[in-house]
Amino acid sequence: MYNQVVEEDIRSIGEDLKPIANKLSGKTLLITGGAGFLGNYFLLTIEHLNKNVLTEPCKVISVDNFITGMKYQIGESGNFKAIKHDIVKPLKIDEKIDYIIHAAGIGSPKFYRIYKIETIDVGVLGTRNVLEMAKEKKVKSFMFFSSSEVYGDPDPRFVPTPETYYGNVSCTGPRSNYDESKRLGETLCVAYNEMHNIPVKMVRPFNVYGPGMREDDYRVIPNFVANAFKGNPLPIYGEGHQTRTFCYITDAMIGFFKMLLSEHNKESFNVGTQEGETSMEELAGMIAEIFGNKVQVRKAPGLNDAYGKSEPKRRCPDITKIRTLLDYHPKVDLRTGLKRFIKWAAEEYSIKSEIVTEVKNSF
Ligand SMILES: NC(=O)c1ccc[n+]([C@@H]2O[C@H](COP(=O)([O-])OP(=O)(O)OC[C@H]3O[C@@H](n4cnc5c(N)ncnc54)[C@H](O)[C@@H]3O)[C@@H](O)[C@H]2O)c1
């Protein structure tokens, strides 16, 4: 029914979650941003758990205003309700709610430089609204999607970056509307914990990628891959020496669920992979190689002011905390994850070109 790569991913996540998933049995989960990349993986995973693992189904309510979200991968049913709503405005829900995942946000620099104020609003006012709901519903767990961007451009002495690093962030620079709203979002979570005892967790994902990212998302992996399919050169902004670590979606989802279902409240956790810090030049080279070296790599001006000089020079998490407290061990290496993403994209982006046919046939 779904794309084969997605189906395999969901099965693999479901298998790994079996030991802890039953906490969701018979519960209701509210997710904001459910129509986005990560949101859809949450919905698909819960649908899979409902069919295969849980004794009683987990009901899910998703709230999304589609500012960047495209569509839901699952249909509405007795266990899934979709509400079109801007979470910046208060929301009333009659049902009981046991768990909340606040994933609504505008995470791609392409979009957060277009929607500058909306990005701040969803990180701050949106977070506050959802925290109010957590208070009213007395939830068992509340997870806020913060970001590795709370660290800004880290001092090289703090790379790999542990959760204890305070960050090196401009409050007025081209990335500030995103970074600072995530920082204040975390501050709000901590304040609601201290004032109202809400069991909050703040997750800081490091460059999660995988099926479901928009072709025009402009985050680096979908950007390179979309260009490669069109036969365009892969555009490197700046010198190409900036590094990232990339975490394939299946690994990230395990980390997210382990956090949500844990008792580690008032804690921030890095989720990502510590292995394989890769420069943009190296990443472009790797993708070009997967495409049979039929595409070129070229330096190009950034799409907007958040690229090039404003980009953090290095981004690599220290994952000791989540590894030791939550037994989190990412296992998909970059080349494997890229091939899975490219295989999915070849189906989904519906680009008709020789290169697509060749890539499809090569997996
Ligand atoms: N993917 C990553 O690597 C990554 C890294 C760090 C942080 N994050 C954070 O994780 C969350 C999910 O990321 P994603 O990659 O799935 O992004 P995404 O853009 O694919 O999904 C975000 C969703 O939130 C929705 N949304 C935005 N503002 C809203 C509002 N005011 N009300 C209701 N819905 C709204 C969008 O329409 C979209 O469907 C975001 O908060 C993002 O900032 C993601």
The ligand as an ORCA input file, in Angstrom:
! r2SCAN-3c Opt
* xyz 0 1
  N      13.966     16.791     10.615
  C      14.953     17.229     11.357
  O      16.096     16.863     11.156
  C      14.714     18.159     12.523
  C      15.838     18.619     13.217
  C      15.651     19.467     14.290
  C      14.379     19.831     14.692
  N      13.301     19.389     13.992
  C      11.972     19.829     14.456
  O      11.094     18.727     14.446
  C       9.784     19.140     14.081
  C       9.300     18.327     12.869
  O      10.238     18.498     11.833
  P       9.976     17.966     10.346
  O      11.296     17.695      9.768
  O       8.945     16.905     10.383
  O       9.392     19.284      9.678
  P       8.182     19.466      8.650
  O       8.261     20.854      8.140
  O       8.167     18.356      7.662
  O       6.891     19.304      9.580
  C       6.437     20.300     10.442
  C       4.920     20.354     10.387
  O       4.455     21.364     11.293
  C       3.351     22.028     10.680
  N       3.185     23.356     11.290
  C       4.053     24.408     11.264
  N       3.538     25.456     11.936
  C       2.325     25.057     12.417
  C       1.321     25.688     13.195
  N       1.442     26.958     13.609
  N       0.216     24.990     13.529
  C       0.057     23.692     13.110
  N       0.988     23.044     12.371
  C       2.100     23.726     12.016
  C       3.723     22.088      9.206
  O       2.618     22.304      8.348
  C       4.366     20.702      9.005
  O       3.396     19.744      8.622
  C       9.862     20.640     13.800
  O       9.453     21.335     14.961
  C      11.333     20.877     13.541
  O      11.702     22.188     13.879
  C      13.437     18.557     12.920
*
